[in-house]
């Protein structure tokens, strides 16, 4: 009995299948959403009647041609010209004029259509740019790069040939202007087609195309998990010029990636690049995009910075603008037991954020006011009942344009000075009591702040879940649309075959009507398959009365038993033609001699499926 698809063993087999596809075929699906991948793979497995992922992996090893079917199932190529019309209208009215206005007339305009599928959206871009620049300006200045991982879809895009149904969203005026009809297909104008370059590109693994003015990637990011989306967006950020814009699908809102892009229009999912001018920001983008070439360019700067930072004797932690740990020096790692793996984690997840002192509210205040915060004489318990006293200083780190880069938190060991003040503190007990009361009030305020922060975090989590659900629904919608198109294609084929059958039937009926003899067709068991109008006239029985009946059981005045032997001879192949003359009395009481001719009824495979009987009154009879 096979294991259910949600058991741990099934999960292991699924991950092994993903690794096999990457190692043997170069398709890395590890960054795709697991729920979507499972649905698409299960669809293919159901078609092959395979239940386990491990069995399907074995099937792929034996049948390498199955890879093509699997990739076509996983890579959903649902697209169309000017898909989501209102968004394309906004792009034509607002974004493209702004893009052209920012360029001097000789300057080239570079556009990337990522995840282009069969090219409909790529040629939609070409039409819009040609409308804005004119044919000559388009040919001289525009270069559109169209990429996808699906070679079959890229092949369709390179041919630039579409059916009338594909071009339904294109107005008749634009269709006449940009497409040439060849037979029953419409081909994009060759002189403008030269500006479009198609090529295979994996958004997860391959380096991005650079110096772009516009990047269109619609309903592609939603198939990837959050980590992979962030990496791809970092690459998009690197690929764009400082004023470059990105046009995404309606389920891809970028709400959690505001450090890369700012919205131009949220409803239409159009965003503009956030310029990164400093070395630190360039390193951040390079690190998230995984660009080794640029990373090597800054390696010497990073090493020098790290060496100087680690040499500082005072424990120091640096946070980025989102309270994530950015730098930890050697003194901080040694004193507080912080590991290098903690770099990049939210600071509030570290024990240091709450012990020896709660720092969250102070850090929040520094972010808000851009003013330093200082906490003094913080007690920190040490082993062997010892106590360490620390001064904690939080200083905002500002760029040259006063933009907040992060916060530096330093922990100064003032234990020695504290011990010198012990006697003085003993004489100030009353003041200490008042301080404790204030501290208690401060702790209550801290608790309230923590509760508020917890509520904010819960809302952010809910927002992320809603975003993920929206992407999942959009993915399922794409799959349903793909299935609908498959059903439509099957329906068209069935309609064509029905028309062929009807034409064949009409042709056969016309032939039968032209015969002046009664024609009857029987199967191998003598059941009547066909009964023409002459048979109605000769024997007085209608077609609906005899179809499916045994010919040998008919009481029509014809001695049918005498036909059994010649019919058997034809059925068994001993003869291909038999003729018998029988004395007959039809239902009207007329006596005549009936000539019966037997010939085989041959099927499509060349086998004898029955016998055709032609019956006519012998000439010379009254």
N, C-alpha and C positions, 0 to 999 in steps of 0.2 A: 504493500500500500504506500503510495507516494506521500511525502510530507507536505503539510499545508504551506502555502507560499509565504506566510508570515512567521514561520518558525525560525530559530537561530540558524539551523542547518541550511534552510533556504536562503537566508541572508548571506551566509558565507558563500554558497554556490553562486548567488547573484553577483557578489563582489568579484569572485573569481572569473565570472564571465566578462565583467567590465574590464578587468586586468588583461584578459585574453584578447579582447578586441583592440586594446591599446598596444599590446606587445606584438601582435601578429598582423594587424591591419593599419596601425597608426591612427586610429580613431580614439581619442581620449574623451570618454563620456563621464569621467570621474567628477567633473564640475557640474553635471546636469542634475536637476531635481530628481531624487530617487522615485517619487510617486509617479511622475510622468514617464520615466524610463521603464518602470515596471509595467505600466499600462500598455505602452507601445510594444514591449517585448512579449508580453502575455498575448497580445493580439496575434503576433506572428506565430507563437508557439501553439495557440489554439488552432490555427490554420493547418499546422503540421501534426496535430494531436499529440503534442509533447507536453508533459505536465511539469517536469522538474527542470530547473535551470542547468543542473549538471548534465542531464540528458541532452539538453539543447546544445551545450558546449560540445559534447561528443558528436552531435549531428553536424555542427559546423566544421569539425575537423575532418569528417568523412565527405561532406558535401560543400566544398568551398564556394560553389555558385550561390549558396544560400545567403552569403554576406550581402550581396546586392539587394536581395529582397528585404533583409533585416534593416539595412541602412535606409532604404526607401520608406520603410515603415516608421523608423525613429525620426528621421529628418522630415518633418511635416512641411511641405512646400505649399502652404496656403497663401496666395498673394493675389494681386489684381491691380489694374491701372487705377490710380487716384483713389486708393483704398482709404476710407474715412474722409469723404469728400470735403467736409468743412475744414479739416486740418490742412489739407492740401491747398484750399483756397486761401487760408491764412498765410501759408508758406509763400504762395505766389504774390499776395498783396502786401505783406509786411516784411518777411524775412529776405527773400531774394532781392528786392529793391535795396534793402539795407546792406546786403552783402556786396552788391554791385557798386553802391555809392562809396563803400570803403576801399575800393580799388581804383587805381589809375587805369585809363583805357588800355595801355599795352600789357598790364599785368595779367598773368594767367589766373584762372579760377579753378581750383582743385576741389573735387567732390568725391566722397567715398560712400558707396552704397553697400554696407556690410550686411551679410545675410540676404543677398539679393534674390535667392531662389531662381525662378526662371526668367527674371529680368523685367517684369511688368513695372515695378516701382522705379527701377533704374531708368527706363525709357520715359516714365512719367516725369522724372527730374529733367531729363534731356529736353522734353517738350517745354517745360516751364522756363528753363534757361534760354532756350531758343526763342521763345515768345518774348522774353525780356531783352535779349541782346540782339535779336535778328539772326538770320542764318549765317551771315558772314562773320559777325562778332562771335557767334557760338563756335564756328569752325576754327577760328584763330585763337580763342582764349580759353575754351572750356576743355577740361579733361576729367572724365568720370571713371572712377575705378569701381568695378562691381565684383564682389567676392562672395564665395560661399564654400562650404565643405562638400557639397553634393555635386559630383562631376556631371551626373545626368542632367540636373537642373541647369548647370552652367552651359552645357551643350545646347539646351533649348534657348537660353538667353543669347548665346553667340549667333544662332541662326536668325534671331529677331523676327520670327515668323509666328503669327498668332491667328486664331480663328475669329470668326465674326462674333461668337459669343464672348470670347476674351475681351474684345474691344467694345462691348456694350457700354461701359462707363465713359468711354471717350466720345466727345461730341462729334456729330457728323462733320463739322467744319475742321476740327483738329485731325480727324481720321483722313479726310481728303488731303490735308496739308502735309501730314507726316508719314503716311503709310501708302505703299503701292500694292495693289491687288495682283496676286499671282495665283491663278486658279481660284480655289476657294479659300486661300490664305491671304493674310495681309502682312507685308514685310516693311519694317522701319526703313526710312530713307537711307540708302547707303552712304551718301555724302556726310550725313550727320552721325551715322553709326560709327564712323571712324574715330569719333571722340570718346567712345565708350570702350573700356578695356576690361575683359572678363578674366578672372583668375581664381584658382583655389586658395583659400586662406582660412586658417583655423584661428578664431578669435582668442582661444585660450593659450595656444602654443606659439603662434607665429608673431613676428614683430609687426607693429602697426605701420600703415602708410602715413607719411609725415606731411607737414606743411599744408594742412587741409583748411579750407574755408567753410565747408559744410560736410557734416557726417550724418548719414541717414541709416538708422539701424532699428527697424520697427518690428516689434513682437518677436524679438530674438533673445534679448536678455532674460525674458521671463522663464525660459527653459532652464536657466542656470541657478545654482544656489547662491546665497547672499555673498559668500566669500569669493566665488568666481565672478559674480557681477561686479564686486568692488575692484577686482584685479583688471577686468576688461575696461571698466570706466576709467581707471588710472591710465590705461593705454590710450583710450580715446582722448583723455586730457592732454597727454603728451603729443598725440598726432595732430591736434588742432593748432592753428595760429592763435595769437592772443585774443583776437576778436571772433574766433571761429564758433560756430553753433552746431548743436546736435539735435536731431529730430527723431524722437522715439515713438514707440507704440502707446496706445491709450492705457495699457496696464502697467507702464514703466514710468514711474513718477519721479524717481531720484530724490525723494524726500529725505532719505537718510544719507545722501552723498553731497551735502551742500558745500563741502570743502573743495569739490571739483568743479561744480557748475552752479550757476544761478538761473532761475527760471525767467524766460522771456514771456511765455504764456503757458501756465500749468495745464489748462484744459486741453490744449493742442499738443502738450508734451514737447515743447521746444525750449532748449536751454542754451545759455551762452557760457563759454569757458571762463573760469575764475583764473586770472593771470597769476602765475607764481614767479616772483622776481628774485627771491633770495636763494642762497645756496642751500639752506636747510629745506626749503620747500621743494626745490628741485630734487634733492635727495629723497624726500618723502615720496614724491611722485614716481621716481625711478624705482624705489624699493617696492612700492605697491604694484607697479606695472611689470616688475621682473625683468627690466631691460639691463642686461649685463654689460653691454658696451658703454652705456652712459654711466653705469655704476662704477666701472673701472676708472672713468675720467675723474671721479671725485674721491677715489680710494685714498690718495695721499692726504687730502684734507680731513677725511674721516679719521684716519690713524693719528694724525697730529692732534686733532681735537680730543680724541679718546684718551691719548696718552696724557695730555695736559689736565684733562678733567679727572682722570684716575689719580694723578699725583697730588691733588688737593687733600690736605690732611683732615679737613672738616667734612663730615658726612653730608652728602648732598644728593638730592633727588630732583630731577627736572620733569615737569608735566607739560604736555601739549595743550592747546586751547580747549580740548575736550576732556581734560582731567585724566588722560591716559599717560602712563609712565613712559617717558621718552629717553631719559638718561639716568643711570645710577652709577656713582663712582665707587672706587674700591673701599673707601672708608665706610660708606653706607652699607655695602654688601656685607662687610665684615661685622659691623656693629649691630645690624638689625637682621642678619640672616636672610637678606634678599638675594634671590637667584637671578642669573642673567635671563632665564626664561620669563621672568616677571616683566620684562620690558615689553611695552605695548598693551599691558593689562590696565583696566580702569584702576585708578589709585585707591578707590574705596574698597576694592577687593583685597588689598594688602592689610595685614595686621597693623602696619605702621600708620595707617590712616586713622586708627582709633586708639592705638597703644604706642607710646605712653600717654598720648593726649588725642582728643578728638579734633581733627584738623579740617574736616569737611566744610563746616560753616565758614571758617576763616579763609579757606581757599576760594570758596564761593564769593566771599566779600572782596577778595583781591581781584577776581575776574570782573566783578561788578564795578569797583571803584578805581582799578588800576593803581592802587596804592599799597605799599608794603604793609605786612602784618607781622607782629613779633610777639612770641609767647616766651616767658622767662621762667626759670626755675621749675621746669617740669620734672617730676620725679619718675624715675624708671627703675623698677625692681630688677636686681641682678642676682645671679646665683650666690649661694652662701650668705643669704640675708643682707647683701650689700645693696646700696641705692646709688643710682647715678642721677645727676641733675643736669638738665639740658635747657638751652635757650633755642627756641625754634623760630626761624625767620623765613617768611614767605615774601618773595620779591617778584613783581611782574616783569617779564622779559619783553621789551618792546622793540619793534623793527624801526628802521630809520624814518618810516612814515607814521610812527606811533601805533602801528598795528600790533595787537597782542600776539606774541609768538608762543607764550607759555608762562609757567611759574617755576622759579627756583626755590626749593625748600632746603634750608641748611639747618643742621643740628649741631650746635656748639656745646661741647662738654664743659660745664661750669661747676662741676662737682667740687673742685678745690676751693673756688670762691664761695661756694655754698657752705662748706664746712667752716670757713672763717666767719660766716655770718650767723652760725647757730646760736651763739650766746646772745647776739643782738635780737634774734627772732624770739628767744625765750622771754625777753623783756617786753615783747610786744604781743602778748597773747590776746589781749582784747582786740587789737587791730586784726589779728589773724582770724578771730571769731567772726568779725564783720566780713572779712574777706571770704570765709567759708560760706556765709549766708549768700553773698553775691555769687559765689561759685555755684551754689545750689540753684539759684535762679537762672544762672547761665546754662546749667545742665538741662533745666527744664526747657529753656528756649532751644537748646541743641536737640533735645528729644522731639520737640515740635517741628524743628527744621528737618530732622530725619524722617518724620512721618510724612511731611509734605514732599520731601524728595522721593520717598517710597511711592507715594501716589503718582508723582510725575513719571517715575520709572515704569509703573504699571501701565499708565496711559501710553507711554512710548512703546512698551511691549505689545499692547493691544493694537496700536497703529501698525506695527510691523506685521502682526498676525493678519490684520485686515488686508494689508498690502500683498502679503504672501497668498492669501485666499483669492484676492482679485487676480493675481497672476495665474494661479492654478485654474480658476474658472475660465480665464482667457485661453489658457492652454487647451482645456477640454473643448472650448468652443472651436478652436482651430481644428482639433481632431474630428469633431462632429462635422465641420464643414468639409474636411477632407473626405470623410466617409460619405457625405451627401453627394460630393462630386463623383465618387466611385459608383454610387448607386445610379446617378444620372447617366453615367457612361454605359452601365449595364442595361438601363432602361432603353437607351437609344439603340443599343445593339439588338435587344429583344424586339423593338418596334420594327427595325429593319428586317429581322428574320421573319416576323409575322407578315410583313408586306410580301416577302419572297414566297412564303407558304401560300398566301392568298392568290398571288399571281400564278403560282404553279397549279393551284386548285382550279382557277378559272381556265388555265390553259388545258388542263386535263378534261374538265367538263366540256370545253369547246370541242375537243377531239372526240369525246364519247358521243356528243350530240350529233357529230357529223357521220357517225357510223349508222348504217342501215341494218344492223344486226343487233340482237340482244346480247349485251356484254355483262358477264357476272365474274367477279373475282372472289375466290375462297382462299382461306389460309390452309395450313397443313392439317388442321382438324376439320376441314370442310365448312367452317363458319364463314358466312357471307360477309365480305369486306366492301363490295361495290355492286350496285344494281342500277343500270342505266334506264333511260326513258323507254328505249325499245323493248327492254325486258318487261317494264310495266305493261306496255301495249300487248306483248305476245302472251304473257301469262296472267295478266289481270291482277297483279299484286304491286302495291306501291313500295318504294324504297324503304320508308320508315317501318313497314310491316315485316320486312325480311332481314334487315341488317342485324348481324350478330346471331341469326338463326342458322341451324345446320342445313346445308343445301340438300343433304340426303333425306331430311325429314319433310321436305316441302311436298304438298299435294297439289301439283300444278298440271297434271296430265302427262308429264314427261317421265318416262321410266328411269329415274335417277340412279337406281341400283346398277343399271347397265353401264353407268359412267364411272363407277368406283375403280374398275380395273385400269382404264386409260388414265384417269386422274392419278392413281398411285404410280403408274409408270413415269409420268412426268415429274411427280414429287421426288421420286427416288433417283431421278437422273437417268433412268434407262432409255428414256426417249425425250426429245425436245419438242415433238409435235405429234399429236394424236387427233384423228378425225373419225367420228362415228355418225352413222345415219340411223335415227330411231323413229319408229312409228309412234305418233303422238296425238293425243286428243287434248286440246286446251280447255279452259274453263267454260268457254262458250260452246263446247261440244263439237268444234270443227276438227276433223281428222286430217292430218298431213304428215309428211315426212320432214323431220327436223335434223338438219346437219349441225353437229356439235364439234367444234374445233377446240382442242386443249393445248395451251402453251404455258411455259413456266412464268411465274411472277418472281422476278429476280430483285433481291434487295441491294442496298448500297455497297455491301461487302462482297457482292457477287454470288451470294448463296440463294437457293430457291426457297422463298418464303410462302409460296402458294401456287395457285393455278388460275389462269384467265380462261374463261369459257365463252366462246363466241357461238351463238345459236341463231340460226336463220332457217326459214322454210326453204326446202329444197326446190329449186327451179323446176318448172314443169308440172307442179301440183296445182290442182284446181283451187 
